[in-house]
Amino acid sequence: MPNSKITMQQLAPIALFVYNRPDHTRRTLIHLQKNVLAEESRLYIFCDAAKTDADRDKVEQVRQIARETTGFKSVRVIERDHNLGLAESIISGVTQLVYEYGKVIVFEDDLLSSPYTLEYFNEALTYYASQEKVMHIGAYMYNLKDKDLPESFFYRAASSWGWATWARSWNHFEPDIDKLIAQFDTLSIIRFSIEGKMNFWRQIQEFKAGKNNSWAIRWYASIFLKDGLTLNPARSLINNIGHDGTGVHSNRENMYDVHISQQPVKKFPDVIEENEKAYQAIKHFLAHRKGNLFKRMVRFVKQRVG
């Protein structure tokens, strides 16, 4: 089982990617500071530069929050001098840190964590360090109906809402969408999209068409095509507060809201294979997450009005 006595030298660096949302950034940092391992962890805050003049004031507010951040072993603020955009910012930042440390924990500016999120990441990074098939550790989990799942389990898809990985896995990240698409056939598309219950394949197609610039869908595809697995908690250690319409890629949504678990994850699976029970619970959630027709119409109207 996980070894809670992780030495400071073994702790993964935290990469926090921020842009122009000072309130979200502040809340994300407050929760991170309350983590059990915060004071022993190195924090790197990657601040993207303003894309437009209208963003400059908020970007500067975020940078000021970053510069004043304390409560970690060290805080290094990286202020970009030109706008990279989220995808390039994350890809370059993650690549930099896994090259230096061999592993990394990744946060964006709208993720509230449990006091035990960093502990979960670090223990899992240590526990599965030599297991090539385990490629990604996620901390977010949907509000699943099945309450009898193990504390943590393996699953195929990679959540980008608080995650961690190793250099050995990140080496397999394929940013070229054409190279990814060429490796899919009809059956793998079905498996990739959770039997059509999630729009993962559509995200691939939209990236190809220039309609999104998602690093996350390319990362999941890279893992999937290597037959990799992701570790996940049954009870979420993260809540995403970005679905309030403020984010670059977010709508007003509440279907993904969760209560953040206040309990540490004590058990990790020893059998390195996807948990079928968890897969079915996730598939059921995804199939029903938007509710009946009336609920969908209400949400559509709220998004338009909001």
C-alpha positions as CSV (number, residue, x, y, z in Angstrom):
1,M,0.0,0.0,0.0
2,P,1.1,3.6,-0.4
3,N,4.0,4.8,1.7
4,S,3.1,8.0,3.4
5,K,6.7,8.6,4.5
6,I,7.7,10.3,1.2
7,T,10.9,12.3,1.6
8,M,11.1,15.8,0.4
9,Q,13.5,14.9,-2.4
10,Q,10.9,12.5,-3.8
11,L,8.0,15.1,-3.9
12,A,6.9,16.1,-7.4
13,P,7.0,19.8,-8.4
14,I,3.6,21.4,-8.8
15,A,2.9,23.3,-12.1
16,L,0.1,25.9,-11.8
17,F,-1.0,27.5,-15.1
18,V,-2.7,30.8,-14.7
19,Y,-3.9,33.6,-17.0
20,N,-6.5,36.3,-16.3
21,R,-8.8,35.1,-13.5
22,P,-7.5,36.6,-10.2
23,D,-10.4,35.3,-8.0
24,H,-10.1,31.7,-9.3
25,T,-6.4,31.8,-9.0
26,R,-6.6,33.0,-5.4
27,R,-9.1,30.3,-4.4
28,T,-7.0,27.6,-6.1
29,L,-3.9,28.7,-4.2
30,I,-5.7,28.9,-0.9
31,H,-6.8,25.3,-1.2
32,L,-3.3,24.2,-2.4
33,Q,-1.8,25.9,0.6
34,K,-4.0,23.8,2.9
35,N,-2.6,20.6,1.5
36,V,-0.7,18.3,3.9
37,L,2.4,18.4,1.7
38,A,2.3,22.0,0.6
39,E,5.1,23.3,2.8
40,E,7.5,20.6,1.4
41,S,6.5,21.1,-2.3
42,R,8.0,23.2,-4.9
43,L,5.5,25.4,-6.8
44,Y,6.0,26.7,-10.3
45,I,3.4,29.3,-11.4
46,F,3.3,29.7,-15.2
47,C,1.7,33.1,-16.0
48,D,0.7,33.5,-19.7
49,A,0.9,36.9,-21.2
50,A,-2.2,38.9,-22.3
51,K,-3.6,38.0,-25.6
52,T,-5.4,41.4,-26.0
53,D,-5.1,44.8,-24.3
54,A,-8.5,44.1,-22.6
55,D,-6.8,41.2,-20.7
56,R,-3.8,43.2,-19.4
57,D,-5.2,44.4,-16.2
58,K,-6.5,41.0,-15.0
59,V,-3.3,39.3,-16.2
60,E,-1.3,41.8,-14.1
61,Q,-3.6,41.1,-11.1
62,V,-2.9,37.4,-11.4
63,R,0.8,37.9,-11.7
64,Q,0.7,40.0,-8.5
65,I,-1.1,37.2,-6.7
66,A,1.6,34.7,-8.0
67,R,4.5,36.9,-6.8
68,E,3.0,37.2,-3.3
69,T,2.3,33.4,-2.9
70,T,3.8,31.7,0.1
71,G,3.3,28.5,2.0
72,F,5.4,26.2,-0.2
73,K,9.0,25.0,0.0
74,S,9.7,27.3,-2.9
75,V,7.7,29.4,-5.3
76,R,9.0,30.2,-8.8
77,V,6.9,32.5,-11.0
78,I,7.4,32.2,-14.8
79,E,6.0,35.3,-16.5
80,R,5.6,34.7,-20.3
81,D,6.5,37.8,-22.4
82,H,4.1,36.8,-25.2
83,N,0.8,34.9,-25.2
84,L,1.3,31.1,-25.6
85,G,-2.3,30.1,-25.1
86,L,-3.3,27.3,-22.7
87,A,-2.2,24.3,-24.8
88,E,1.3,25.6,-25.6
89,S,1.7,26.9,-22.1
90,I,0.9,23.5,-20.5
91,I,2.9,21.4,-23.0
92,S,6.0,23.6,-22.6
93,G,5.7,23.9,-18.8
94,V,5.1,20.1,-18.2
95,T,7.9,19.2,-20.6
96,Q,10.3,21.6,-18.7
97,L,9.4,20.1,-15.3
98,V,9.4,16.4,-16.2
99,Y,12.7,16.9,-17.9
100,E,14.1,18.4,-14.6
101,Y,12.3,16.2,-12.0
102,G,11.1,13.1,-13.8
103,K,7.5,13.8,-12.8
104,V,5.1,16.6,-12.3
105,I,1.7,17.6,-10.7
106,V,-0.4,19.8,-12.9
107,F,-3.1,22.4,-11.8
108,E,-5.0,25.0,-13.7
109,D,-6.3,28.2,-12.1
110,D,-9.9,26.9,-11.4
111,L,-9.3,23.7,-9.4
112,L,-10.0,23.5,-5.7
113,S,-8.3,20.6,-4.0
114,S,-8.7,18.4,-0.9
115,P,-6.1,18.7,1.9
116,Y,-5.0,15.3,0.7
117,T,-4.7,15.9,-3.1
118,L,-0.9,16.4,-3.1
119,E,-0.4,13.4,-0.9
120,Y,-2.5,11.2,-3.2
121,F,-0.5,12.4,-6.2
122,N,2.9,11.9,-4.6
123,E,2.1,8.5,-3.2
124,A,0.7,7.3,-6.5
125,L,3.7,8.7,-8.4
126,T,6.0,6.7,-6.1
127,Y,3.9,3.6,-6.0
128,Y,3.5,3.2,-9.8
129,A,6.9,4.8,-10.8
130,S,8.1,1.7,-12.6
131,Q,4.7,0.5,-14.0
132,E,4.9,1.6,-17.7
133,K,1.2,0.9,-18.3
134,V,0.1,3.4,-15.7
135,M,0.6,6.7,-17.5
136,H,-1.5,9.3,-15.7
137,I,-2.9,10.0,-12.3
138,G,-6.2,12.0,-12.1
139,A,-7.6,13.6,-9.0
140,Y,-11.1,14.6,-10.3
141,M,-14.0,12.1,-10.4
142,Y,-17.6,12.5,-11.4
143,N,-20.3,12.2,-8.8
144,L,-20.8,8.5,-9.4
145,K,-24.0,6.6,-8.3
146,D,-22.1,3.5,-7.3
147,K,-20.8,4.1,-3.8
148,D,-19.2,0.6,-3.5
149,L,-16.2,1.2,-5.7
150,P,-12.7,0.8,-4.4
151,E,-10.9,4.0,-3.1
152,S,-9.0,4.3,-6.3
153,F,-9.1,2.4,-9.6
154,F,-7.8,2.3,-13.1
155,Y,-9.7,3.7,-16.1
156,R,-8.9,4.4,-19.7
157,A,-9.6,8.2,-20.0
158,A,-7.4,11.0,-18.7
159,S,-9.0,13.8,-16.8
160,S,-7.2,17.2,-17.1
161,W,-8.7,18.6,-13.9
162,G,-5.7,18.1,-11.6
163,W,-3.3,15.4,-12.8
164,A,0.2,14.0,-12.5
165,T,2.5,12.0,-14.7
166,W,6.1,10.9,-15.2
167,A,8.7,11.7,-17.8
168,R,8.5,8.1,-19.0
169,S,4.8,8.7,-19.9
170,W,5.0,12.2,-21.2
171,N,7.6,11.0,-23.6
172,H,4.7,9.3,-25.4
173,F,2.7,12.5,-25.8
174,E,2.0,13.0,-29.5
175,P,0.9,16.6,-30.4
176,D,0.5,15.8,-34.1
177,I,-3.3,15.2,-34.6
178,D,-2.8,13.5,-38.0
179,K,-0.4,10.9,-36.5
180,L,-3.0,10.3,-33.7
181,I,-6.0,10.0,-36.1
182,A,-4.0,7.5,-38.4
183,Q,-3.8,5.0,-35.5
184,F,-7.6,4.8,-34.9
185,D,-10.0,2.3,-36.4
186,T,-13.8,2.1,-36.0
187,L,-13.6,-0.2,-32.9
188,S,-10.9,1.9,-31.2
189,I,-13.0,5.1,-31.8
190,I,-15.9,3.4,-30.0
191,R,-13.7,2.4,-27.1
192,F,-12.0,5.8,-27.0
193,S,-15.4,7.6,-26.7
194,I,-16.7,5.3,-23.9
195,E,-19.1,3.6,-26.4
196,G,-20.3,7.0,-27.7
197,K,-21.2,8.3,-24.2
198,M,-18.6,11.1,-24.3
199,N,-17.6,13.4,-27.2
200,F,-13.9,12.5,-27.1
201,W,-13.7,11.6,-30.8
202,R,-15.6,14.8,-31.7
203,Q,-13.0,16.7,-29.8
204,I,-10.3,15.1,-32.0
205,Q,-12.2,16.0,-35.1
206,E,-12.7,19.6,-33.9
207,F,-9.0,19.9,-33.2
208,K,-8.2,18.7,-36.7
209,A,-10.7,21.3,-38.0
210,G,-9.2,24.1,-36.0
211,K,-12.2,24.5,-33.7
212,N,-10.4,23.8,-30.5
213,N,-6.7,23.8,-29.4
214,S,-7.0,21.1,-26.7
215,W,-3.8,19.6,-25.4
216,A,-5.9,17.3,-23.1
217,I,-7.6,15.4,-25.9
218,R,-4.2,14.7,-27.5
219,W,-2.8,13.6,-24.2
220,Y,-5.7,11.2,-23.6
221,A,-5.4,9.9,-27.2
222,S,-1.6,9.4,-26.7
223,I,-2.3,7.3,-23.6
224,F,-5.1,5.4,-25.2
225,L,-3.1,4.4,-28.2
226,K,-0.3,3.1,-26.0
227,D,-2.9,1.0,-24.2
228,G,-2.1,3.0,-21.0
229,L,-4.2,3.4,-17.9
230,T,-5.1,6.3,-15.6
231,L,-5.4,6.1,-11.8
232,N,-8.5,7.8,-10.3
233,P,-10.1,8.3,-6.9
234,A,-13.7,7.0,-6.4
235,R,-14.4,10.3,-4.5
236,S,-13.2,13.4,-6.2
237,L,-10.2,15.2,-4.7
238,I,-10.8,18.2,-7.0
239,N,-13.7,20.4,-7.8
240,N,-13.6,22.6,-11.0
241,I,-14.9,26.1,-10.4
242,G,-14.3,27.2,-14.0
243,H,-17.8,26.3,-15.3
244,D,-19.1,29.8,-14.5
245,G,-18.6,31.2,-18.0
246,T,-15.3,32.9,-17.1
247,G,-12.9,30.4,-18.7
248,V,-11.7,30.4,-22.3
249,H,-13.1,26.9,-22.9
250,S,-16.0,26.8,-20.4
251,N,-19.8,27.2,-20.4
252,R,-22.1,27.7,-17.4
253,E,-22.5,24.1,-16.2
254,N,-23.1,22.4,-12.8
255,M,-23.4,18.7,-13.9
256,Y,-19.7,18.2,-13.1
257,D,-19.8,19.8,-9.6
258,V,-18.7,17.5,-6.8
259,H,-18.1,17.6,-3.1
260,I,-14.4,17.4,-2.5
261,S,-13.4,14.4,-0.5
262,Q,-11.9,15.3,2.9
263,Q,-10.4,11.8,3.3
264,P,-7.0,10.6,2.2
265,V,-6.8,7.8,-0.4
266,K,-5.2,4.8,1.5
267,K,-5.6,2.0,-1.0
268,F,-4.2,1.7,-4.6
269,P,-5.0,-1.2,-6.9
270,D,-2.2,-3.8,-7.4
271,V,-3.8,-5.4,-10.5
272,I,-2.9,-3.1,-13.4
273,E,-6.1,-3.3,-15.5
274,E,-9.2,-1.2,-16.0
275,N,-11.8,-1.6,-13.3
276,E,-14.9,-2.9,-15.1
277,K,-17.3,-1.8,-12.3
278,A,-15.9,1.7,-12.3
279,Y,-16.0,1.8,-16.1
280,Q,-19.7,1.0,-16.0
281,A,-20.4,3.5,-13.3
282,I,-18.6,6.2,-15.3
283,K,-20.4,5.2,-18.5
284,H,-23.8,5.4,-16.7
285,F,-22.9,8.9,-15.4
286,L,-21.9,10.1,-18.8
287,A,-25.0,8.7,-20.5
288,H,-27.3,10.5,-18.0
289,R,-25.3,13.6,-17.0
290,K,-27.4,16.0,-19.0
291,G,-30.7,14.9,-17.6
292,N,-34.0,14.7,-19.3
293,L,-35.2,16.9,-22.2
294,F,-36.6,19.5,-19.8
295,K,-33.4,19.8,-17.9
296,R,-31.4,20.1,-21.1
297,M,-33.7,22.9,-22.3
298,V,-33.4,24.8,-19.0
299,R,-29.6,24.5,-19.1
300,F,-29.5,25.7,-22.7
301,V,-31.6,28.8,-21.9
302,K,-29.4,29.6,-18.8
303,Q,-26.2,29.4,-20.9
304,R,-27.7,31.7,-23.6
305,V,-29.1,34.2,-21.0
306,G,-26.0,34.0,-18.8
